[in-house]
Amino acid sequence: MVTSLRATGFVVTRNRHTDTTNNTDERGAPRRRTLTGGKIVYGDGAYTYDCAIREISTSGARIGIAGGIVIPKAFFLIDQKRGTAFEAELVWRNGTQAGLKFGAAHDLVHLADPLLRFLRNLYVEAHLRPGTE
């Protein structure tokens, strides 16, 4: 059982991991632990927030984010290490942790879609800064 509050595309959810009424794992693929830099992107690149990718699979991820950041239900997650942007859906959030479900993945090194060029630009900018992955 997950409690949600939805308003204008934003979602706040109770962490499903603390819910003892349903122990079913709803992930589509097993996740592996990682500690990779990521970037939350929405509004055609107008809004970006750094995050830490803690676990990842082909179907989703668990990320760490700053507590005061509000993110929409749907956004892009850039995996800085792999050069991939995932179409992501926020499934749950508990303070500074969030669970995501992935849609399509976009290779930022060989990006073909000109409408998503802003994602490649953000990826390249991050790699030009000293101390980034």
SULKA-V841830 format. One record per pair of residues at least 6 apart in sequence whose ideal C-beta (glycine too) atoms are under 7 Angstrom apart, sorted by sequence separation. I is the first residue (numbers start at 1). J is the second residue. D is the distance in whole Angstrom. If there is no record, write none. Layout:
i = (I;I)
j = (J;J)
d = (D;D)
This chain:
i = (55;92;111;126;4;5;41;55;78;92;40;53;54;90;91;4;39;40;54;76;77;91;111;3;53;54;76;90;91;106;2;3;39;40;52;76;77;89;108;2;39;51;52;76;88;89;108;37;38;51;75;106;2;38;51;88;89;37;38;74;87;108;49;61;73;86;87;2;35;36;73;87;1;34;35;71;86;1;34;49;1;34;84;85;33;34;84;32;77;84;85;31;32;83;84;31;32;38;83;31;53;83;30;29;67;29;67;27;29;42;66;28;31;40;65;27;64;27;42;64;65;41;42;85;40;41;62;63;40;41;62;63;38;39;60;61;38;60;83;38;39;60;78;38;59;60;36;37;59;76;80;36;37;78;36;78;80;80;81;80;10;10;11;9;10;9;45;44;48;16;15;45;41;11;13;15;13;14;12;41;39;39;2;37;37;36)
j = (61;98;117;132;11;12;48;62;85;99;48;61;62;98;99;13;48;49;63;85;86;100;120;13;63;64;86;100;101;116;13;14;50;51;63;87;88;100;119;14;51;63;64;88;100;101;120;50;51;64;88;119;16;52;65;102;103;52;53;89;102;123;65;77;89;102;103;19;52;53;90;104;19;53;54;90;105;21;54;69;22;55;105;106;55;56;106;55;100;107;108;55;56;107;108;56;57;63;108;57;79;109;57;57;95;58;96;57;59;72;96;59;62;71;96;59;96;60;75;97;98;75;76;119;75;76;97;98;77;78;99;100;77;78;99;100;78;100;123;79;80;101;119;80;101;102;79;80;102;119;123;80;81;122;81;123;126;132;133;133;70;72;73;72;73;73;118;118;122;92;92;122;119;90;92;94;93;94;93;122;122;126;92;132;133;133)
d = (6;7;7;5;6;5;5;4;5;4;7;6;5;6;5;5;6;4;6;5;5;6;5;7;6;6;7;6;5;6;6;5;6;6;6;6;4;7;6;6;7;5;4;6;4;5;5;7;5;6;6;7;5;7;5;6;7;7;4;6;7;4;7;7;6;5;4;7;6;4;5;5;6;6;7;6;5;5;7;5;6;7;5;5;6;6;7;7;6;6;6;4;7;7;6;6;7;6;5;4;6;5;6;4;6;5;5;7;4;5;7;3;7;6;6;6;6;6;4;6;6;6;7;4;6;4;6;5;6;6;5;7;6;4;7;5;6;5;6;6;7;5;6;6;7;5;6;4;6;6;7;7;7;6;5;6;6;7;5;5;6;6;5;5;7;5;4;6;6;5;6;6;6;5;4;3;5;7;6;6;6;7;6;7;5;7)
